[in-house]
Amino acid sequence: MTRSLAWEDAALVAVDQCALPHEYRLLHLRTVDEVIDAINRLAIRGAPAIGVAGALAVAISAAQHTRNGQCDELAVRADARRIADARPTAVNLTWAVRRVAERIPQGAGAVLDEALVILAEDERLNLAVSEHTADLVLRLCGHRPLRLVTHCNTGRLATVARGTALGAIGLLAEAGHVEEVLFGETRPLLQGARLTAWELAEANIPHRLCVDSALPAALAAGMADCVLVGADRVCANGDVANKIGTYSLALAAHQAGVPFIVAAPMSTVDETLADGSAIVIEQREPDEVTTLAGVTIAPAGTRVFNPAFDVTPAELVTAVVTENGTYRPVGARREVAS
């Protein structure tokens, strides 16, 4: 399957990201609970991807709560709330669920039609995000082989097909402008080590993996020309929520004078939040830290702080790039031409 998500035979078909890189396996999800479980355990992950999955889950609910042509709106809206609450930090999920929920009074067919529009849009819009981001990188860093840093996974697995920050890296590589990509292993569930490494190898892009805490050291040592990351929520002032470890990476980029660029579709921008202080940060289960491959590695009773995301202040962000082009956050540390 060329897409990470598809709609086939009344089911959401998704690449099981928990199985990679050892096994490429497809999930066929036919109930709301199955979709919610896949999102919760990160079998489906990436802000754009969970938005699309959430929209299709509402369509599944609408179909299953329709009898004799009548849709039980209350039941579908109750499911929609459960879907939207599956992961609280990424605004794309709530955005997509609300968008399709507006079609509930028109029936299950209308809900599905809107969800399929969102699915098709995601590929097209994220290609535009990638193109604008790649253009900005070349404007800031020059047309030459570049040493790029990224964090977490922002490729086709995190979207329907194209990717955002990693999509831009792919375009730069195709044009001969990538010397190497350096990236961290990324908590939770080592998504960089498992998923980003898999995608970069698949695309034959030179890359090196390091522990997350080594990325700031690499920037300080002058090993990077630009940092490219995605986002799960962008506030009105330009504050950015992204995978845990992004904030320290942004601080290091600021200190090193390296551009720090966020690539994300407009569905990730939440203009209802003035700044990042209001973002709800998802807390993951302790055993993701206290165990490794099923083996307990921390002493019994060890308490755990395991946030899935952190917030990077706008002043550390060079630019947020969407399908509409470059957005300059208020108080950004560099002037970026639109």
Backbone torsions as a table, in degrees:
resi	resn	phi	psi	omega
1	MET	NA	126.6	-177.7
2	THR	-77.7	-26.1	176.4
3	ARG	-95.0	153.8	175.4
4	SER	-80.8	-20.3	177.7
5	LEU	-134.9	143.3	176.8
6	ALA	-153.7	164.9	176.5
7	TRP	-117.3	115.3	-177.7
8	GLU	-140.6	129.1	174.7
9	ASP	52.1	49.1	177.0
10	ALA	61.1	28.8	178.7
11	ALA	-137.0	147.4	170.1
12	LEU	-82.2	118.0	178.7
13	VAL	-102.1	125.4	-174.7
14	ALA	-138.4	144.6	170.6
15	VAL	-68.3	128.5	178.6
16	ASP	-78.3	101.6	-174.6
17	GLN	-74.9	-13.2	175.1
18	CYS	-74.7	-22.1	-177.4
19	ALA	-85.3	-24.4	-179.2
20	LEU	-71.8	152.1	4.3
21	PRO	-91.4	1.2	-172.4
22	HIS	-78.3	-29.0	-178.2
23	GLU	-142.2	132.5	173.4
24	TYR	-95.6	109.0	-172.6
25	ARG	-131.5	139.9	178.8
26	LEU	-102.8	138.7	174.1
27	LEU	-101.0	139.1	174.1
28	HIS	-115.5	102.1	-171.3
29	LEU	-102.4	121.2	-173.4
30	ARG	-119.0	-0.8	178.3
31	THR	-131.2	159.5	177.8
32	VAL	-61.3	-42.9	-178.9
33	ASP	-62.4	-36.5	178.2
34	GLU	-65.5	-39.9	178.6
35	VAL	-67.4	-45.0	179.4
36	ILE	-60.1	-42.9	178.8
37	ASP	-62.4	-42.2	179.8
38	ALA	-63.3	-37.5	178.2
39	ILE	-70.7	-43.7	-178.2
40	ASN	-62.5	-40.9	-176.1
41	ARG	-91.4	6.5	174.2
42	LEU	71.2	22.1	169.3
43	ALA	-67.9	-33.9	167.0
44	ILE	-115.0	122.2	-178.6
45	ARG	-149.9	172.2	-171.5
46	GLY	98.9	126.7	-172.4
47	ALA	-53.9	-50.7	178.9
48	PRO	-62.4	-40.1	-176.6
49	ALA	-65.3	-42.6	-179.1
50	ILE	-71.6	-24.9	173.1
51	GLY	-64.0	-47.7	178.4
52	VAL	-62.7	-44.9	179.6
53	ALA	-60.8	-40.5	178.4
54	GLY	-63.0	-40.9	178.8
55	ALA	-62.7	-43.8	-179.8
56	LEU	-69.9	-30.1	176.4
57	ALA	-65.1	-38.4	175.8
58	VAL	-63.9	-39.2	177.1
59	ALA	-62.5	-40.2	176.0
60	ILE	-60.4	-45.2	179.4
61	SER	-61.0	-44.9	-178.4
62	ALA	-61.5	-40.8	179.1
63	ALA	-66.3	-40.7	-176.1
64	GLN	-78.0	-14.7	177.4
65	HIS	-107.9	24.4	176.3
66	THR	-109.8	124.9	178.0
67	ARG	-130.4	128.9	179.2
68	ASN	53.1	38.2	176.9
69	GLY	81.1	0.6	-179.2
70	GLN	-109.1	126.4	-179.7
71	CYS	-94.7	130.3	176.7
72	ASP	-79.3	92.6	-173.2
73	GLU	-61.8	-40.3	-177.8
74	LEU	-62.3	-41.0	180.0
75	ALA	-66.5	-40.9	-179.8
76	VAL	-67.2	-40.8	179.6
77	ARG	-66.7	-33.7	175.5
78	ALA	-64.6	-42.6	175.5
79	ASP	-63.3	-40.0	-179.2
80	ALA	-60.3	-38.5	178.2
81	ARG	-65.9	-40.6	178.7
82	ARG	-63.9	-40.4	179.8
83	ILE	-64.4	-47.4	-177.9
84	ALA	-62.9	-28.9	-178.5
85	ASP	-85.0	-2.3	-174.6
86	ALA	-59.1	-40.4	174.3
87	ARG	-140.9	122.7	-168.3
88	PRO	-85.2	-20.8	-169.7
89	THR	-82.5	-43.0	-177.4
90	ALA	-74.9	117.4	-176.2
91	VAL	-73.5	-21.1	-178.3
92	ASN	-57.4	-35.3	-178.7
93	LEU	-64.3	-50.3	179.1
94	THR	-63.4	-41.4	-179.6
95	TRP	-58.7	-47.7	-176.7
96	ALA	-69.2	-41.2	179.5
97	VAL	-63.0	-44.0	178.3
98	ARG	-63.0	-39.2	-177.6
99	ARG	-63.4	-47.0	-179.6
100	VAL	-74.5	-29.1	-179.6
101	ALA	-63.2	-26.0	177.1
102	GLU	-63.6	-19.5	-178.0
103	ARG	-94.9	-2.1	-177.8
104	ILE	-55.6	-43.7	179.9
105	PRO	-60.2	-19.6	-178.9
106	GLN	-89.4	-3.7	175.5
107	GLY	105.4	168.9	-174.9
108	ALA	-61.8	-37.2	179.7
109	GLY	-62.0	-40.0	180.0
110	ALA	-68.1	-37.5	178.4
111	VAL	-63.9	-45.8	179.4
112	LEU	-63.4	-42.3	179.6
113	ASP	-57.8	-43.0	-179.4
114	GLU	-68.1	-38.7	178.3
115	ALA	-63.8	-38.8	179.3
116	LEU	-70.3	-30.4	173.7
117	VAL	-64.1	-43.7	178.9
118	ILE	-62.1	-41.9	178.9
119	LEU	-60.1	-46.6	-179.7
120	ALA	-67.7	-38.5	179.3
121	GLU	-61.0	-39.1	-173.0
122	ASP	-57.5	-45.2	-179.6
123	GLU	-63.5	-44.8	-177.6
124	ARG	-67.6	-45.2	-176.7
125	LEU	-68.1	-38.2	-179.4
126	ASN	-73.0	-26.0	171.0
127	LEU	-63.9	-41.2	177.6
128	ALA	-64.7	-41.0	176.1
129	VAL	-57.4	-47.2	-178.5
130	SER	-63.0	-42.5	-179.2
131	GLU	-64.9	-45.6	179.2
132	HIS	-64.3	-38.9	-179.7
133	THR	-66.2	-45.2	179.1
134	ALA	-60.9	-41.3	178.1
135	ASP	-61.0	-43.5	-179.4
136	LEU	-64.7	-42.2	178.6
137	VAL	-57.6	-43.8	-179.1
138	LEU	-68.2	-35.1	177.6
139	ARG	-65.4	-38.8	-176.7
140	LEU	-81.8	-33.9	-170.1
141	CYS	-112.2	-12.1	179.4
142	GLY	94.9	157.3	-179.6
143	HIS	-85.3	86.5	-176.6
144	ARG	-158.0	166.3	174.0
145	PRO	-63.3	125.1	-171.8
146	LEU	-113.6	149.0	173.7
147	ARG	-98.4	110.8	-172.0
148	LEU	-110.0	145.5	175.0
149	VAL	-116.2	136.8	172.8
150	THR	-137.3	171.5	-174.3
151	HIS	-142.9	141.2	-177.5
152	CYS	64.8	-151.7	179.4
153	ASN	-127.1	121.6	-178.4
154	THR	-128.9	28.6	-178.6
155	GLY	-94.7	-153.6	-176.2
156	ARG	-64.6	-26.8	178.4
157	LEU	-67.5	-28.1	-178.4
158	ALA	-87.6	-3.8	-178.9
159	THR	-135.4	-170.0	175.5
160	VAL	-71.8	-40.2	-175.9
161	ALA	-155.6	-42.4	-164.7
162	ARG	-90.3	-35.4	-173.3
163	GLY	89.1	167.5	179.1
164	THR	-114.7	-90.3	179.3
165	ALA	-63.1	-44.4	178.9
166	LEU	-71.1	-27.6	172.6
167	GLY	-62.9	-41.6	177.0
168	ALA	-64.2	-40.5	177.8
169	ILE	-61.3	-39.8	177.3
170	GLY	-61.3	-42.1	178.4
171	LEU	-66.2	-40.7	178.0
172	LEU	-63.8	-39.4	179.3
173	ALA	-65.4	-41.5	178.8
174	GLU	-60.4	-30.5	-179.7
175	ALA	-89.9	3.6	178.2
176	GLY	81.2	22.8	-174.6
177	HIS	-109.0	19.3	178.0
178	VAL	-122.7	117.8	173.0
179	GLU	-82.9	-44.1	-178.8
180	GLU	-165.3	150.2	173.0
181	VAL	-114.1	125.5	176.8
182	LEU	-108.6	132.9	-176.5
183	PHE	-150.1	156.7	-178.0
184	GLY	-91.5	165.9	-179.4
185	GLU	-70.0	-34.5	169.3
186	THR	71.5	113.0	166.8
187	ARG	-82.7	154.9	-8.2
188	PRO	-82.5	159.6	174.0
189	LEU	61.7	23.2	172.9
190	LEU	51.3	51.5	-174.8
191	GLN	-68.7	-27.5	175.1
192	GLY	-71.1	-48.8	-178.2
193	ALA	-63.6	-37.8	-176.0
194	ARG	-86.7	-47.2	-168.1
195	LEU	-97.8	-48.1	179.3
196	THR	-65.3	-41.7	177.3
197	ALA	-61.0	-39.9	179.3
198	TRP	-63.6	-44.3	-179.3
199	GLU	-68.5	-41.0	-180.0
200	LEU	-66.2	-39.8	177.4
201	ALA	-65.6	-40.3	178.6
202	GLU	-59.5	-37.4	-179.1
203	ALA	-89.3	-0.5	179.3
204	ASN	59.1	42.3	177.7
205	ILE	-100.7	128.2	-179.6
206	PRO	-58.2	133.6	-175.8
207	HIS	-154.4	158.1	173.8
208	ARG	-138.4	139.8	178.8
209	LEU	-100.7	141.7	174.7
210	CYS	-142.0	165.0	174.0
211	VAL	-67.2	151.6	-175.3
212	ASP	-55.5	-40.8	-176.3
213	SER	-69.7	-10.3	177.8
214	ALA	-85.8	-16.5	-177.5
215	LEU	-63.0	-46.3	175.8
216	PRO	-58.6	-37.6	178.4
217	ALA	-64.1	-38.0	178.2
218	ALA	-64.0	-41.0	177.8
219	LEU	-65.0	-42.5	179.4
220	ALA	-63.7	-29.3	-179.2
221	ALA	-85.4	4.0	177.6
222	GLY	75.4	29.3	-176.0
223	MET	-93.3	6.8	-176.1
224	ALA	-142.2	147.3	176.9
225	ASP	-101.8	-23.2	-176.6
226	CYS	-162.5	146.8	174.2
227	VAL	-111.0	131.1	179.3
228	LEU	-125.8	122.0	178.4
229	VAL	-134.2	168.6	173.7
230	GLY	-98.4	-160.7	179.7
231	ALA	-157.2	152.7	173.9
232	ASP	-106.5	-19.2	174.4
233	ARG	-163.6	135.4	175.4
234	VAL	-121.0	121.7	-178.1
235	CYS	-81.3	170.3	-176.4
236	ALA	-59.2	-31.5	-178.5
237	ASN	-88.8	-1.5	179.4
238	GLY	98.8	-1.6	171.8
239	ASP	-61.1	143.8	-172.2
240	VAL	-127.1	126.4	169.3
241	ALA	-94.4	128.4	178.1
242	ASN	-149.5	179.2	-174.3
243	LYS	-54.9	143.2	-178.3
244	ILE	-51.6	133.6	-175.3
245	GLY	106.7	-13.2	-180.0
246	THR	-68.3	-39.2	-178.3
247	TYR	-60.6	-47.6	-179.9
248	SER	-64.8	-33.5	176.8
249	LEU	-66.7	-40.2	178.1
250	ALA	-66.4	-40.1	176.8
251	LEU	-61.3	-42.9	179.8
252	ALA	-66.4	-39.7	178.3
253	ALA	-64.1	-40.2	177.8
254	HIS	-60.9	-46.3	-179.5
255	GLN	-64.5	-35.4	-177.8
256	ALA	-85.7	-7.9	-178.5
257	GLY	71.9	31.7	-178.8
258	VAL	-104.1	132.7	178.5
259	PRO	-56.5	138.8	179.4
260	PHE	-121.9	106.0	-170.6
261	ILE	-114.6	133.9	177.7
262	VAL	-107.8	126.4	179.5
263	ALA	-113.0	122.4	-177.4
264	ALA	-162.4	148.4	176.3
265	PRO	-72.8	164.0	-179.2
266	MET	-61.4	-24.0	177.5
267	SER	-64.0	-13.9	177.8
268	THR	-88.6	-14.3	-179.8
269	VAL	-82.4	124.6	-179.5
270	ASP	-114.8	93.7	-177.0
271	GLU	-76.9	-5.1	176.7
272	THR	-78.5	-15.7	178.0
273	LEU	-104.2	122.3	-177.9
274	ALA	-66.4	-39.8	-178.5
275	ASP	-153.0	177.8	-173.1
276	GLY	-71.7	-10.4	-177.8
277	SER	-65.4	-21.4	-177.6
278	ALA	-93.8	-1.6	-178.6
279	ILE	-73.6	131.2	175.3
280	VAL	-80.7	121.0	-178.6
281	ILE	-96.6	120.4	179.8
282	GLU	-65.5	132.9	175.2
283	GLN	-105.3	125.0	-177.4
284	ARG	-90.4	170.0	-176.9
285	GLU	-67.7	144.8	-178.7
286	PRO	-59.9	-33.2	-174.3
287	ASP	-68.6	-11.9	172.8
288	GLU	-67.7	-20.5	-180.0
289	VAL	-105.2	-37.8	-173.6
290	THR	-83.3	-10.3	178.3
291	THR	-125.8	156.5	176.4
292	LEU	-139.8	118.2	-179.1
293	ALA	53.6	38.3	177.7
294	GLY	84.3	-1.6	-179.5
295	VAL	-105.9	129.5	178.6
296	THR	-70.7	128.5	-177.1
297	ILE	-116.1	-10.9	178.7
298	ALA	-109.6	151.3	178.0
299	PRO	-58.3	145.9	178.4
300	ALA	-55.1	136.9	178.5
301	GLY	88.3	-1.1	179.2
302	THR	-64.6	126.0	178.0
303	ARG	-80.0	152.1	-171.3
304	VAL	-131.2	137.6	168.4
305	PHE	-112.8	110.4	-170.7
306	ASN	-132.9	65.4	176.5
307	PRO	-72.4	140.9	178.6
308	ALA	-81.4	-19.5	-174.1
309	PHE	-139.4	164.3	166.7
310	ASP	-137.1	174.7	-177.1
311	VAL	-116.8	126.8	176.8
312	THR	-100.7	122.0	-179.6
313	PRO	-63.5	150.0	-176.0
314	ALA	-58.5	-31.7	-176.6
315	GLU	-68.2	-12.8	177.1
316	LEU	-95.2	-3.8	-175.0
317	VAL	-100.7	125.0	175.9
318	THR	-68.2	-48.1	179.1
319	ALA	-164.1	149.1	165.9
320	VAL	-102.6	127.5	-177.1
321	VAL	-112.7	126.0	177.8
322	THR	-118.0	-176.5	177.3
323	GLU	-64.5	-16.8	179.0
324	ASN	-90.2	-1.3	-179.5
325	GLY	113.9	-158.2	-173.7
326	THR	-85.6	130.7	174.8
327	TYR	-110.0	126.8	-178.6
328	ARG	-98.7	111.7	-179.8
329	PRO	-61.4	149.9	175.2
330	VAL	-60.6	129.4	178.4
331	GLY	77.6	14.5	-179.0
332	ALA	-61.6	150.4	-172.3
333	ARG	-80.8	-11.2	178.7
334	ARG	-133.7	146.8	172.8
335	GLU	-82.0	126.8	178.8
336	VAL	-124.0	124.1	-179.5
337	ALA	-66.5	141.1	179.0
338	SER	-81.3	NA	NA
